[in-house]
Amino acid sequence: MINQVVLHLAKELKQASKANDAPIWAKLAKLALKSSSKRVVNLTKIDKITKNDDVLFVPGKVLGTGNMSHKITLCSFSISTTAAKKIIKSGGSILKTSDMIQKYPTGKNVMLIG
């Protein structure tokens, strides 16, 4: 059984994909409906594969193992308190899905990790 919040998120992503001709949101809608328990990403990995001011979406959970050496803009299905604090401390920001869609409607320059 799928959580109502997840169904709402998938619907919002599908609508954004159609409205903005942005396949990234459709892909994320499909991923939202699949189990994200295997999609766990630590800050260590994010720090290694991103650079300053990168924008990324993690279709799973972000955990706080490791540190961030630069600022990023992140959106994810789930994030630990520790990870959020470390990202904000490095000058980065955490966005809700709706804010990410509004700020990057076409998904251009948004990286998917996880």
C-alpha positions as CSV (number, residue, x, y, z in Angstrom):
1,M,0.0,0.0,0.0
2,I,1.4,3.4,-0.9
3,N,1.3,6.3,1.5
4,Q,-1.1,9.2,0.5
5,V,1.8,11.7,0.9
6,V,3.8,9.8,-1.7
7,L,0.9,9.6,-4.1
8,H,0.5,13.4,-3.8
9,L,4.2,13.9,-4.4
10,A,4.1,11.7,-7.5
11,K,1.1,13.6,-8.8
12,E,2.8,16.9,-8.2
13,L,5.9,15.7,-10.0
14,K,4.0,14.4,-13.0
15,Q,2.1,17.7,-13.3
16,A,5.3,19.6,-13.2
17,S,6.8,17.4,-15.9
18,K,3.9,18.0,-18.3
19,A,3.6,21.7,-17.5
20,N,7.3,22.4,-18.0
21,D,8.2,19.7,-20.6
22,A,10.7,18.4,-18.0
23,P,11.3,14.6,-18.1
24,I,13.3,14.8,-14.8
25,W,10.1,15.3,-12.8
26,A,8.4,12.4,-14.5
27,K,11.4,10.2,-13.7
28,L,11.3,11.3,-10.1
29,A,7.5,10.6,-10.0
30,K,8.2,7.0,-11.0
31,L,11.0,6.7,-8.4
32,A,8.7,8.1,-5.7
33,L,6.3,5.2,-6.2
34,K,9.1,2.6,-5.9
35,S,10.7,1.6,-2.6
36,S,13.4,4.1,-1.7
37,S,14.8,2.0,1.1
38,K,17.8,1.0,-1.1
39,R,18.5,4.6,-2.2
40,V,20.5,5.9,0.7
41,V,23.2,8.5,0.1
42,N,25.8,9.8,2.6
43,L,27.2,13.3,2.6
44,T,30.6,11.8,1.9
45,K,29.4,10.7,-1.5
46,I,27.6,13.9,-2.2
47,D,30.7,15.9,-1.3
48,K,32.9,13.9,-3.6
49,I,30.7,14.1,-6.7
50,T,29.4,17.7,-6.4
51,K,31.0,21.1,-6.6
52,N,30.2,24.5,-5.2
53,D,26.6,25.7,-6.0
54,D,25.5,22.4,-7.6
55,V,21.8,21.6,-7.4
56,L,20.8,18.0,-6.7
57,F,17.8,15.8,-6.0
58,V,18.2,12.5,-4.1
59,P,15.2,10.2,-4.7
60,G,15.8,8.5,-1.4
61,K,17.3,9.3,2.0
62,V,20.3,11.5,2.7
63,L,22.3,10.6,5.8
64,G,24.8,12.7,7.7
65,T,27.9,10.5,7.5
66,G,30.7,12.7,6.3
67,N,31.0,16.4,5.9
68,M,30.3,19.0,3.2
69,S,33.2,21.2,2.0
70,H,31.1,23.4,-0.2
71,K,27.5,24.7,-0.6
72,I,24.9,22.8,-2.5
73,T,21.1,23.1,-3.0
74,L,19.5,19.8,-2.1
75,C,16.0,18.3,-2.4
76,S,15.4,14.7,-1.3
77,F,12.5,12.4,-0.4
78,S,14.0,12.2,3.1
79,I,16.9,13.6,5.0
80,S,18.4,13.1,8.5
81,T,18.6,16.0,10.9
82,T,22.4,15.6,11.0
83,A,22.7,15.8,7.2
84,A,20.5,18.9,7.0
85,K,22.5,20.7,9.7
86,K,25.8,19.9,7.9
87,I,24.5,21.1,4.5
88,I,23.2,24.4,6.0
89,K,26.4,24.9,8.0
90,S,28.4,24.7,4.8
91,G,26.2,27.5,3.3
92,G,23.9,25.2,1.4
93,S,20.2,25.0,1.4
94,I,17.5,22.3,1.6
95,L,14.4,22.7,-0.6
96,K,11.0,21.1,-0.5
97,T,9.9,19.4,-3.7
98,S,7.4,22.1,-4.6
99,D,10.1,24.8,-4.1
100,M,12.6,22.9,-6.2
101,I,10.0,22.6,-9.0
102,Q,9.2,26.3,-8.8
103,K,12.9,27.4,-8.7
104,Y,14.0,24.9,-11.5
105,P,10.9,24.2,-13.5
106,T,12.6,22.6,-16.5
107,G,15.0,20.6,-14.2
108,K,18.0,22.1,-16.1
109,N,21.2,21.7,-14.1
110,V,19.5,19.5,-11.5
111,M,21.6,16.4,-10.8
112,L,20.0,13.1,-9.7
113,I,22.0,11.1,-7.2
114,G,21.0,7.9,-5.7
